[in-house]
Amino acid sequence: MNLLPASILRALLSHPLTRGRNLDDPRTTELRREIIRSKPFLRKLYEDWYRLILEDLVPLQRPVLELGSGGGFLNEKIGGLITSEVFFCRHVNLVADAMQLPLRRESLGAIVMIDVLHHIPDVRKFLREAGSVVRPGGLMIMIEPWVSRWSRLIYTKLHHEPFLPASEEWAFPTSGPLSGANGALPWIVFERDLDRFASEFPEWRLERLRPMMPFRYLISGGVSMRSLTPGFSYPAWSRIERWLEPWMRSWAMFALIVLRRSVI
């Protein structure tokens, strides 16, 4: 029996609130905020992502800027968080382009983001800008898509965003702030081209890299698809992923990436 084509499967599973909507429309981001709060499994996943981010932040890492805050609720976890988005949205403090931040030099203790770096059209320009506004000893913490044998299959067959691990560039032409992407960019910069990153950006040190979460985001349906499992199953899926930890390089769909701004 033939399997359904990926495009038909995506259409069948797409969330009714965002089906057919323009990704670059701020109203879509507002709807995604509603979706994250209304899907119990997905909300638990975001809670875990926020917990991972908070583990590295200490009082010295203040103030904290979050890039791409539009759909999330990290401001409920970090007091005084500067929330931002690339276009105007309710619930954010700052409209800003990550490659040209309207902030004073060395004014931040940390930059945090979830699923943002792979949407930035020129990663080099962003890293230089972040190196300017984060003070020495500060952090950049991100949770991003990752490349593995498993994720190559999922991201190329079932996900709507471009996923190009073979790209030689740390940049891409973009059609819009959210529709433009290369989901493999974080892996390209911090794994495949790590030596190049270290050479070009000595002001940043890769402090921690943790490939993780092969299943939870996928079965949550994320912000654009229906949930494939009820919220009460979340602990069971967490246990399965913990059991797979030794083999996460082959299974991970995401990675926690922590960079520290050099003191020298």
C-alpha positions in Angstrom: 0.0 0.0 0.0 1.4 3.4 -1.0 2.0 6.0 1.8 0.3 9.4 1.5 2.5 12.0 -0.1 4.1 14.3 2.5 2.2 17.4 1.2 -1.1 15.7 1.7 -0.1 14.4 5.1 0.9 17.9 6.2 -2.4 19.3 4.9 -4.4 16.7 6.9 -2.5 17.4 10.1 -2.3 21.2 9.8 -3.8 23.1 12.7 -7.1 24.7 11.7 -6.2 28.1 13.2 -3.1 28.6 11.0 -4.0 26.5 7.9 -3.3 28.5 4.8 -2.1 31.6 6.7 0.8 33.7 5.7 3.8 32.9 8.0 5.0 36.5 7.7 1.7 38.0 8.9 2.0 39.2 12.6 -1.5 37.8 13.1 -0.2 34.3 12.5 2.3 34.8 15.3 -0.6 36.0 17.6 -2.5 32.8 16.7 0.5 30.7 17.5 0.7 32.3 20.9 -2.9 31.1 21.4 -2.0 27.6 20.1 0.9 27.1 22.5 -1.3 27.9 25.5 -4.2 25.7 24.3 -2.2 22.5 23.6 -1.3 20.8 26.9 1.6 18.7 25.4 3.1 21.6 23.6 2.9 23.9 26.6 4.7 21.3 28.7 7.4 21.2 26.1 7.9 25.0 26.2 8.0 24.8 30.0 10.9 22.3 29.6 12.7 24.5 27.1 12.3 27.5 29.4 13.7 25.4 32.3 16.8 24.6 30.2 17.3 28.3 29.5 16.9 29.2 33.1 19.5 26.7 34.2 22.3 28.8 32.7 21.0 32.2 33.7 22.2 33.7 36.9 21.5 37.2 38.4 24.7 38.5 36.7 23.1 37.7 33.3 20.7 40.6 33.4 19.1 42.3 31.6 18.0 39.5 29.2 16.8 40.0 25.7 14.6 37.4 24.1 14.5 37.4 20.3 11.4 36.1 18.6 9.1 36.3 21.7 5.8 36.7 19.8 4.3 33.3 20.5 5.9 32.3 23.8 5.6 33.1 27.5 9.2 33.2 28.7 8.3 36.6 30.2 6.3 34.7 32.8 9.5 33.0 34.0 12.1 35.8 33.8 11.3 39.0 35.5 12.2 42.1 33.5 12.7 40.1 30.3 13.0 42.3 27.2 10.7 40.6 24.7 11.1 41.4 21.1 9.9 40.5 17.6 10.9 41.4 14.1 7.4 42.9 13.5 4.9 44.6 15.8 3.0 42.1 18.0 1.1 42.6 21.2 2.8 41.4 24.3 6.4 42.4 23.2 8.5 45.3 24.4 10.7 45.9 21.3 10.4 45.6 17.6 13.9 44.8 16.3 15.9 43.2 13.6 18.4 40.7 15.1 21.1 41.9 12.7 20.7 45.6 13.8 19.7 45.8 17.4 18.7 49.2 18.8 20.6 48.7 22.0 23.7 50.3 23.6 27.0 48.5 23.4 27.5 45.9 26.1 24.2 46.7 27.6 22.9 43.1 27.9 23.8 40.2 30.2 22.2 37.6 27.8 20.3 37.0 24.6 18.0 34.0 24.5 15.9 32.5 21.7 13.9 29.5 20.6 13.7 28.6 16.9 15.1 31.9 15.8 18.7 31.6 14.6 17.7 29.5 11.5 15.4 32.4 10.4 18.1 35.0 10.5 19.3 35.6 6.9 22.9 36.5 7.7 24.2 34.6 10.8 27.6 36.3 10.6 26.1 39.7 10.8 23.9 38.7 13.8 26.9 37.2 15.7 28.8 40.4 15.3 25.8 42.4 16.4 25.2 40.2 19.4 28.9 40.4 20.3 28.5 44.2 20.4 25.5 44.4 22.7 26.3 41.5 25.1 28.9 42.4 27.7 31.9 40.3 28.4 31.0 37.2 30.4 27.4 37.3 29.1 25.6 34.5 27.4 23.7 33.6 24.3 21.4 30.7 24.8 19.4 29.1 22.0 17.3 26.1 21.3 17.4 25.3 17.6 16.7 22.5 15.0 19.5 20.1 14.7 20.8 17.7 12.1 20.8 13.9 12.7 19.9 10.9 10.7 16.4 11.0 12.1 15.9 14.8 11.8 17.0 14.8 8.1 14.0 12.5 7.4 11.5 14.6 9.4 12.6 18.1 8.4 12.9 17.3 4.7 9.7 15.2 4.4 7.2 16.6 6.9 8.3 20.2 7.7 7.5 23.3 5.7 10.7 25.1 6.2 13.8 24.7 4.0 16.4 22.3 5.6 19.7 22.4 3.7 22.6 20.7 5.6 24.8 20.8 2.4 24.6 24.6 2.1 28.1 26.2 2.0 26.7 29.5 3.2 25.8 30.9 6.6 23.1 33.0 4.9 20.1 32.6 2.6 17.9 34.8 0.5 14.7 35.5 2.3 11.2 36.1 1.2 10.1 37.2 4.7 11.0 37.2 8.4 9.5 33.8 9.1 9.1 32.2 5.7 12.8 32.5 5.0 14.9 29.9 6.8 17.5 27.1 6.7 16.7 24.7 9.6 20.2 23.2 9.3 22.0 26.5 9.9 22.6 26.0 13.7 24.2 22.6 13.0 26.2 24.1 10.1 27.7 26.9 12.3 28.2 25.1 15.6 29.0 21.5 14.4 30.1 21.2 10.8 31.9 24.6 10.6 32.8 24.9 14.3 36.5 25.6 13.5 35.5 28.4 11.2 33.1 29.8 13.8 35.9 29.8 16.5 38.3 31.5 14.1 35.9 34.2 12.8 34.3 34.9 16.2 36.9 34.6 19.0 34.7 36.8 21.1 32.2 33.9 21.4 33.0 30.5 23.0 30.8 27.5 22.6 30.3 26.6 26.2 27.7 23.8 25.8 26.0 21.9 23.1 23.3 19.3 23.8 21.5 17.5 21.0 18.0 16.5 22.3 14.3 15.9 21.8 13.8 13.5 18.9 10.1 13.0 19.4 8.3 15.5 21.7 8.1 18.5 19.4 7.1 16.3 16.5 4.2 14.5 18.3 3.1 17.8 19.9 2.4 19.0 16.4 4.3 22.2 17.1 2.6 25.5 16.4 1.4 24.6 12.9 0.0 21.1 13.2 -2.5 19.2 15.4 -1.3 17.4 18.4 -0.7 13.7 17.9 -0.9 12.8 21.5 -2.7 13.9 24.7 -1.0 16.0 27.3 -1.0 13.3 30.0 1.4 11.2 27.9 4.2 13.8 28.2 6.1 12.1 31.1 6.2 8.9 29.2 7.7 10.5 26.1 10.2 12.3 28.3 11.3 9.0 29.7 11.7 7.5 26.2 14.0 10.4 25.2 16.1 10.1 28.4 16.6 6.4 27.5 17.9 7.5 24.1 20.4 10.0 25.5 23.5 7.9 24.5 22.4 7.9 20.9 21.1 11.4 20.6 23.6 12.4 17.9 21.7 10.0 15.6 18.2 10.9 16.9 18.1 14.6 18.0 15.7 17.0 16.3 16.9 20.0 18.4 19.9 21.2 20.3 20.5 23.5 23.3 23.4 25.8 22.3 25.1 28.0 24.9 27.7 30.6 23.9 29.7 32.8 26.3 31.0 36.2 25.4 34.8 36.3 26.0 36.0 38.5 28.8 39.2 39.3 26.9 
